[in-house]
Amino acid sequence: MKVNYNKRIIIVISSPSGAGKTSACHKLIERDKSIALSISDTTRLPRDNEIDGVDYNFINEDEFKNRIKNKSYIEYANVFGNYYGSQYKNIINHFENGSDILFDIDWQGAKQLKSSSFKNIVSIFIVPPSKDAIYKRLKSRALTSGDNEKSIENRMNKYETEMRHKNDYDHVVINDKLETCVDELEKIINNKRSSLID
């Protein structure tokens, strides 16, 4: 059976580090079973609470560079000294299974996706209520992620760079309360789906 890719959407969600993007994405997928998460490849080491093949596909740098060479990635970027990338085959597989696909990626990856051959893309940038809120979240996350003060400092330094790209997105959503943020994401996605119906 031929899949009508024009009836499926790609959802791109980005944010500064610590703005709660990953929590929002997981909550969104819990609520909407027709959305599948694109699991990125990464060369960074897993955090204590992360599972290979669920949170990321953890691979070494040589393997990652081979996949770049083979043009396997629809988007990839080097972030904080580690590679992250999404393979074309993830999109095709999920579309064939009748799912829309969600990308939890940074602005570099979002830019590459938006310039790809896939047309039905809705992009959303999640912002924190304040810069101070980011610092508090990163400090709190460090208890489980193993991030040290230097790592937190690096992420805070990148905050302004990441925020400068928020206007490149179709929508900007504030994540003050997680449930309210996810409500807004659902509304945006359902409006996009409605626009595709004949």
C-alpha positions as CSV (number, residue, x, y, z in Angstrom):
1,M,0.0,0.0,0.0
2,K,1.4,3.4,-1.0
3,V,1.7,5.8,2.0
4,N,0.4,9.3,1.5
5,Y,3.2,11.3,3.1
6,N,1.1,14.5,2.5
7,K,-1.2,13.4,5.3
8,R,1.5,13.0,7.9
9,I,3.3,15.8,9.7
10,I,6.7,16.3,11.2
11,I,6.7,18.1,14.6
12,V,9.9,19.9,15.5
13,I,10.4,21.0,19.1
14,S,13.4,23.0,20.2
15,S,14.4,25.0,23.3
16,P,17.3,26.3,25.3
17,S,18.9,23.5,27.4
18,G,16.9,23.1,30.6
19,A,13.6,24.7,29.4
20,G,11.8,21.4,29.8
21,K,11.6,20.4,26.2
22,T,12.2,16.6,26.7
23,S,9.6,16.4,29.5
24,A,7.1,18.2,27.3
25,C,7.8,15.9,24.4
26,H,7.3,12.8,26.5
27,K,4.1,14.1,28.0
28,L,2.8,14.9,24.5
29,I,3.5,11.4,23.3
30,E,1.8,9.9,26.4
31,R,-1.3,11.9,25.5
32,D,-1.3,11.4,21.7
33,K,-0.7,7.9,20.6
34,S,-0.5,8.9,16.9
35,I,2.7,10.7,17.5
36,A,6.0,8.8,17.5
37,L,9.3,10.1,18.8
38,S,12.3,10.2,16.4
39,I,15.1,8.6,18.4
40,S,18.3,10.4,17.7
41,D,21.8,8.9,17.4
42,T,24.3,10.5,19.7
43,T,28.0,10.1,20.5
44,R,27.6,11.3,24.1
45,L,27.6,8.9,27.0
46,P,24.2,8.0,28.5
47,R,23.1,9.7,31.7
48,D,22.2,7.4,34.6
49,N,18.4,7.6,33.8
50,E,18.8,7.0,30.0
51,I,18.2,3.8,28.1
52,D,19.9,3.0,24.8
53,G,17.3,2.7,22.0
54,V,14.7,4.5,24.1
55,D,16.1,7.9,24.9
56,Y,18.9,7.9,22.2
57,N,20.8,5.4,20.1
58,F,24.2,5.7,21.8
59,I,26.9,5.1,19.1
60,N,30.6,5.9,18.8
61,E,32.0,8.8,16.7
62,D,33.4,6.5,14.0
63,E,30.0,5.0,13.4
64,F,28.4,8.4,13.4
65,K,30.8,9.8,10.9
66,N,30.2,6.7,8.6
67,R,26.5,7.5,8.7
68,I,27.2,11.1,7.7
69,K,29.4,9.8,4.8
70,N,26.5,7.5,3.8
71,K,24.0,10.4,3.9
72,S,21.9,8.5,6.4
73,Y,21.0,11.7,8.4
74,I,18.3,14.1,7.5
75,E,19.8,16.4,10.1
76,Y,22.8,16.3,12.5
77,A,24.8,18.7,14.6
78,N,27.7,18.9,17.0
79,V,26.3,20.2,20.4
80,F,28.5,20.7,23.4
81,G,31.2,18.5,21.7
82,N,29.0,15.6,21.0
83,Y,27.2,14.6,17.7
84,Y,23.4,14.2,17.5
85,G,21.6,13.2,14.3
86,S,18.3,11.8,13.0
87,Q,18.1,9.2,10.3
88,Y,15.9,9.4,7.2
89,K,14.7,5.9,7.8
90,N,13.0,6.9,11.1
91,I,10.7,9.2,9.3
92,I,9.8,6.7,6.6
93,N,9.2,3.9,9.1
94,H,6.9,6.0,11.3
95,F,5.0,7.4,8.3
96,E,4.4,3.9,7.0
97,N,3.1,2.9,10.4
98,G,0.6,5.8,10.2
99,S,2.2,8.0,12.8
100,D,3.2,11.6,12.8
101,I,6.8,12.1,14.0
102,L,8.2,14.3,16.7
103,F,11.8,15.6,16.6
104,D,13.2,16.8,20.0
105,I,16.2,18.7,18.4
106,D,18.2,22.0,18.6
107,W,17.9,24.9,16.2
108,Q,20.7,23.6,13.9
109,G,18.8,20.4,13.3
110,A,15.5,22.2,12.9
111,K,17.0,24.4,10.2
112,Q,18.2,21.4,8.3
113,L,14.8,19.6,8.6
114,K,12.9,22.7,7.4
115,S,15.1,22.8,4.2
116,S,14.5,19.1,3.5
117,S,12.1,17.7,0.9
118,F,9.4,17.1,3.6
119,K,6.8,19.8,3.5
120,N,4.4,19.2,6.3
121,I,6.5,20.5,9.1
122,V,5.3,22.5,12.2
123,S,8.1,24.0,14.3
124,I,7.7,25.0,17.9
125,F,10.2,26.7,20.2
126,I,9.7,26.3,23.9
127,V,11.0,29.1,26.1
128,P,11.4,29.2,29.9
129,P,9.5,31.8,32.0
130,S,12.9,33.4,32.7
131,K,16.6,32.8,32.4
132,D,16.9,32.3,36.1
133,A,14.4,29.4,35.8
134,I,16.8,27.7,33.4
135,Y,19.6,27.9,35.9
136,K,17.5,26.4,38.6
137,R,16.3,23.6,36.4
138,L,19.8,22.8,35.2
139,K,21.0,22.7,38.9
140,S,18.2,20.4,39.8
141,R,18.8,18.1,36.7
142,A,22.5,17.9,37.6
143,L,21.5,15.7,40.6
144,T,20.5,12.9,38.2
145,S,22.3,13.7,35.0
146,G,25.8,14.0,36.5
147,D,26.4,17.4,34.9
148,N,29.0,19.4,36.9
149,E,29.1,23.2,37.4
150,K,31.3,23.7,34.3
151,S,28.7,21.8,32.2
152,I,25.9,24.0,33.6
153,E,28.0,27.1,32.8
154,N,28.5,26.0,29.2
155,R,24.8,25.5,28.8
156,M,24.0,28.9,30.3
157,N,26.5,30.5,27.9
158,K,24.6,28.9,25.0
159,Y,21.3,30.2,26.3
160,E,21.4,33.6,24.5
161,T,22.5,31.9,21.2
162,E,19.7,29.5,21.3
163,M,17.1,32.2,22.2
164,R,18.1,34.2,19.2
165,H,16.7,31.5,17.0
166,K,13.2,31.4,18.5
167,N,11.7,33.6,15.8
168,D,12.9,31.1,13.2
169,Y,10.0,28.8,14.4
170,D,6.3,28.8,13.5
171,H,5.3,29.0,17.2
172,V,6.8,30.0,20.5
173,V,5.4,28.4,23.7
174,I,6.3,29.4,27.3
175,N,6.9,26.4,29.6
176,D,6.0,27.7,33.0
177,K,3.6,24.9,34.0
178,L,4.2,21.6,32.1
179,E,0.5,20.6,31.6
180,T,-0.4,24.1,30.3
181,C,2.6,23.9,27.9
182,V,1.6,20.5,26.6
183,D,-2.0,21.7,26.2
184,E,-0.7,24.5,23.9
185,L,1.5,22.0,21.9
186,E,-1.6,19.8,21.3
187,K,-3.6,22.7,20.1
188,I,-0.9,23.8,17.6
189,I,-0.5,20.2,16.3
190,N,-4.2,19.6,15.9
191,N,-4.5,22.9,14.0
192,K,-1.7,21.8,11.6
193,R,-3.5,18.4,11.1
194,S,-6.8,20.2,10.3
195,S,-5.1,22.2,7.7
196,L,-4.1,19.0,5.8
197,I,-7.7,17.6,5.6
198,D,-9.3,17.9,2.2
